[in-house]
Amino acid sequence: MAPRILLARHGQTSWSLSGKHTGRTDVPLLEEGRAGAKLLGERLHRQPWAGLPGVEVRTSPLSRASESCALAGFAERATSWDALMEWDYGAYEGMTPAEIQEVRPGWLIWRDGVPQGEAVADVSARADEVIDWARSADRDVLVFAHGHILRTLGARWLGLDASFGARIRLEPTSLSVLGWAYGEPAIERWNDTGHLA
């Protein structure tokens, strides 16, 4: 079996709801986010997932991801990993895209990075580290993390530049699966929120 990465984005927070860039600020889950994480867990414990026996689990250390992991029922199997932290938004932390456009018209994080934060290349290197780990053994992995780092993982899994992440949005508490097709890296499932319906 070729290894796959199952990606779980954390549940809704007040900042994700308002569109604020939430990097390293440890914003807690809203009640809606907690409920969504539980529903995701219920889904992953039913068929065809059946609790993902044998899967290796890692989570961002930020509470919105680690709590989502716990509420989904994977805390006892999870290891915290800094490589899964969200993009360090530096000077743009807590700002909405519209607010950033006022101070830097034409800005695009996927091209420009952020002042006093991480460059696109830095986030891409962290994503590559996660992919190398995922492909290092014959087992699937499940990661609980954040929108931009998970989108970067999607792009890099496909062998594309991190900027491709701009084209693959992720909703809070979504499930995605990076796998294989015809021996090549592929997206098996993306931004699936069916468990929230």
Helices and strands as residue ranges (DSSP letters): E 5-9, H 14-18, H 31-44, E 56-59, H 63-71, G 75-77, E 78-80, G 82-84, G 90-92, H 97-103, H 109-112, H 120-134, E 141-145, H 147-157, G 162-167, E 175-181, E 184-192, G 194-196
